[in-house]
Amino acid sequence: MTPGPFSPGHLARTRAVRNCVAATAAFVGVALASTAMAFPIDMRIFTGANQGWLSYGVDATHPVLPADPANGGHNANNWASNEYDDSGWAAARVPYPNPRPPEDFIPAASCGPGCTPTQAQFMWHDPAGTSDGATGVTNAYFRKEFFLPVGSDTLPLQAIARIQVDDDFQFFVNGNSVYLNADQGNAGNVYTLDFSQYLLQNASNVIAIHAVDGGWPNGYPRGYEDVLMDARIRTVDEPGGMPLLGLALVGLTATRRGKPRHAGDAPSPGPIGQETGRG
């Protein structure tokens, strides 16, 4: 006799298929939910002492940047790229003399929720450490290399730099020009720049700045010179992580409830804090 749709064997197979589907949904839901909520990144890159900033000054003694024959010599902006050999550069002077405190330019509230006060300090090229803040080179180049860990494909990165330069500057990330300020002054302005699209995850990144005292592009001595930067790189929560987790929990619940019971089985445990029935 052919088993009917309500025969014990057919019902058992139906339950098995249902449990398999529910378990698969639970696994996928947990995996997606954990991916959506994992790998948080919140890091600061700023001009500060012992932060690894390198500098090079262009003046009458050193009229051009050091050539890098392995990477195109002086082609375009290769000095700002990841591959450029900066072994001939000096450590930037940080802090660099300035009559105003950095907090005047970069208040804590300007970098988003949970932001702490800036640790950024003024910086310039002055390997001899002899400048009083107004007698440095007119053209200074800076590089900072850092490693960005891998985040999550479902959590977008937000990278915002707040930068003040006396006077003009060009800002690069991994060899890409993000912004050029060539207004011939206005040294007190603070620029908020989004460089999220230029970052490399699970890789080395380079922030580079060409700063000019006086006015772009050649510069001339005009009062103080400085670079001040504070950047925050962080993952931004997206709505969607919790629904995925909800899907996972539904799947797990369905799996547990769908388990066939047999005579003599112990009662299934109830919710935490709730006593199960006894017969």
N, C-alpha and C positions, 0 to 999 in steps of 0.2 A: 504493500500500500504506500502510495506517495505521501510523505509527511505534509500536513496542512500548514497554513501560515501561522497557526497558533500552537503548533506542536512544540514540546520542550526544546528539541534540537534547533528548530528554526528560530525560536525566541533567543536561545543562547547565542546563536551566530549573529543575530541582529544586535544584541547587546554588545557583543565583541566588536563589531564594526563601529557602533556608536562610540564605544569607549576609545577605540583607536583614533577616530576623528577628533574626539574631544581632547585626547592627550596630545595629538599633533597641534591642535589649535592652542592648547596651553603652552606647549613648548615654544611655538612661534611667537605667541604673545609675550611670554616672559623674555625671550631673546630680544624682541623688538623694543619692549618697554625698558629693559635694562640698558640697551644701546642708546635709547633716547635720553636716558637720565644719567648715564655714566660719563666718565672721562671729563669731568669739569676742569676747565682751564681758567686761571685768573692770575696773570703775571704782569709785572710792571717793568718797563724798560725806560731808564731815565739817565740823564747826565749827572753822574755822581762819582765820588771817589771810589776807586777800586771796582769800577763797573766794566772795565775792559775797553774803554774808548781809546782809539788811536787817532793821531792827528798828523797833518802835514801842512806846512805853511809855504805859500808862494810869495817870494820877495825878490829883491835884486840878487841875493845870494843863491836862491833856489827858484829860478824863473818858471820852471815847469814841474809837474808831478813826475815821480820816478816812472820810467818806462817799464812795461811788463811785456816783453817780447813774446812770451808764451801765450798771451791773450790779446794780441793785436796792438801792442805798443801803446800809443796814445789815442787809439780810436775812440771817438764819441765819449761815452760815460763808462767805459769799462772799469775805471777806478772804483765805481760804486757797486760792481757786480760781486757775486759770491766767489768767483774764481780768481779775482785779482790778488796778486802777491803784495801784501802790505808789510812784509817783514822789515822794510826800510823805514817804516813810520815810527814816530815817537808816541809815548803815552801822552794823552791830552792832559793839560793842566786843569784840574778840578779840585777844589773850587778856584775860580778865577775872580780877581777883585772886582767888586761892583758896589756902588753905594746903596742899592736897594735890595731888600730880601727877596728870594725867589717867590715867596708866598704872595707878594704883591701882584705877580703875574699869573700864578697858577694856584688858585684856591682849591681846597679839597673837594668842595661840592661840584666842581666842574667836570669830574671824570665818571659820574654815574653813581648808581646805588651802591652803598657799601664801600665807597672810596675812602681811603685814608689820606691824611695830609701828605703833600708831595715831599719826596726826599731829594728832588732834583736840585742841582747846584749849577751855577754859571760855569761855563767851560770855554776854553780857547786854546789855540796852539801857542805854547810858550815853554818849550823844553828846558830852557835855562832858568825859568821861574823868576825872571827879572822885571816883567811888565807890571805896571801899576794899574792895569785894567784899561788904559787908554793909549798904550804905546806898543801894542802887538802888531803882528803882520796884518795886512789889509785883506788877504785872501787865505782862508783856512779851510781845510778839508778834514772830515771826520768819518770814521767807520766804527761800527759796533756789531760784532757777530754774536749771535745767540741761537740756542737750540729750542725749537718749538716742538713739544711732544705731540704725538698723534691724539686727536680728539675723537669726536664721533661724527659720522657722516650726516646724522640727523640733528646735530646741534651746531648751528652756524657760529662761526667765529666773528667777533666784533673787535676790531683793532682801531683805536682812536689815539692819535698823538696830539698833544697840546705843545706848541712850540713858539718860542719868542727868540728873535735874533736881532742883534744890533750890527748891521742894518738889514741887508737883503740876503736871501738864501734860496737854495734849491734842495728839495727833500727827496731822497730815493729809498726804495725798498727792493732789494735783490736786483739792482741794476735798472729798475723801472722808475722813471721820473713821476713822482706823485704830485708835486706842487712846485711851482716857481713863483717866488715873490720878488719882483723887481721894481718896487715903487720908489726907489731912491731914498729910502728913509723910513719914517714911522716906526722907529725901533721899539716903541712901547706896545705895539700890537701883538696879540696872542692869536695864533692860527690853530683851529681845530681841524685836523685832517684825518680822514678815514682811509686806512691802507689795508683793509681786510683782504681785498682781492689779490694782493701781491704776496701773501704769506705762503710758505711751504710748511706743511705739517710733517712731523717725524723727520725733520731735516734742519740743516743749518740755514739761518737767515742773516741778512746783512742790512742794517740801517745805515745810510750814508747821508751826510749833509755837507754842502758847499756853502760856506758863509762868507759874506763880503762886508767889510766895514766901509761906510760911505755910500756907495751905490753900485748896483749891478751894471756891467759884469766885472770891471777891473778894480773898482774900489779906490778909496783914498782915505787917509786918516781923518776921522771926524769923531772926536770924543771917545766914549767907551765902545768896546767891542765885546760881544759875548754870544753864546748859544745856550739856550735853556730849553730842555725838552723833558716831558713826562708822558709816556705812552702806556696805555692799558690794553692788554690782549686777553679776552675772556670769551668763554662760550656763553651763549644767550639761550635761556630756556625757551622752548617752543611748546605751545599747547599741543597736546597729542600724546605726550608720554603717559599721562594718567589714563586716557581711554585705552591705550594699548595694554597697560597693566590691568585694567578692568577686564579686558578680553581674556587675559591670561587667567585671572581669578575665576572667571565664569567657566573657562575650560577645565580648570582644576576641580572646581565644584562638580561639574558634570561628570568628570571622570570618577570622582569618589562616589557620587550617588549612583552611578551606573553599574557599579561592581555587583555582580550577582551574589545574593545571599543564599546560604544553605542552612539546613537544619543543623543546630548545634553551634553555629557561628556566634561569637561574642557580639554584643550590641556595638554598633559603630559609635565612636566617641562623638559627643555633641560639641557645640561651639565652646571655646574657652570660657570658663566661668559659669557654664550652664551644666547642671547635672543631667545625665542621661537617664531615661526611664528604665525601670527594673520590673520584670514581670514575675 
